[in-house]
């Protein structure tokens, strides 16, 4: 079989292409089951190019997780940049989780596989905590603003933010263990539960 010729990608999209491919492979196997050589072959590039952008598999793994969640966070910040209504801001977070569901599902899967398949590595563990912390801060700020404006009833904003984050992660788990589930419907149900908890729309 002829050897693949490395693709000549524009520098600005090479890293993006590698991260997408790595995310896909890490989601299919666990962290320890994927090699840099496999990722390079799947990208159609040589191993040296992978190492040019990412010094090790651990660094690439961290970057793949960050790529997934930062895509959601950046989209949220862009959309809510001029929104002052906390209800609308919170609604955008649910919409973005649905829009980016396939990518975020892969992220959740590789985090779970990593947690069970390998001894913890401090930089990766710290990266996961940081990214979830950013999500929690977004939700906390939105809920706190809603309480202060009177749009939400008085609840514990931190506990509510943690609950929403955990509930959404649960939907990603459901999509993997029960793939026949209607995720759009379940996401709508999750939104209804959260809206009820926050007292949104009550007379």
SULGI-V498162 format. One line per field, one symbol per residue. psi: psi as a letter, one per 20 degrees, with the letter a starting at -180 (. if undefined). burial: I if it has 24 or more other ideal C-beta (glycine too) atoms within 12 Angstrom, else O. Layout:
psi: ???
burial: ???
This chain:
psi: pqppppqnqphiigggggggggggghhhrrgiipqhggggghikrrhhhghhhohrhgghgghgghgghhggghgggghjhjpiohghghhhggghhghjggghggggghgggghiiqqqpghgghggggghhgghgggggggghhghijhqrorohghgggggghgghhhhgghhhmiiqnhgghhhgggggggghikpjq.
burial: OOOOOOOOOOOOOIIOIIIIIIIIIIIOIOIOOIOIOOIIOIIOIOOOIIOOIIOOIIIIIIIIIIIIIIIIIOIIOOOIOOOOOIIOIIIIIIOIIIOIIOIIIIIIIIIIIIOOOOOOOOOIOOIIOOIIOIIIOIIIIIIIIIIOOOIIOOIOIOOIIOIIIOIIIIIIOIIIOOOOOOIOOIIOOIIOOIIOIIOIOOO
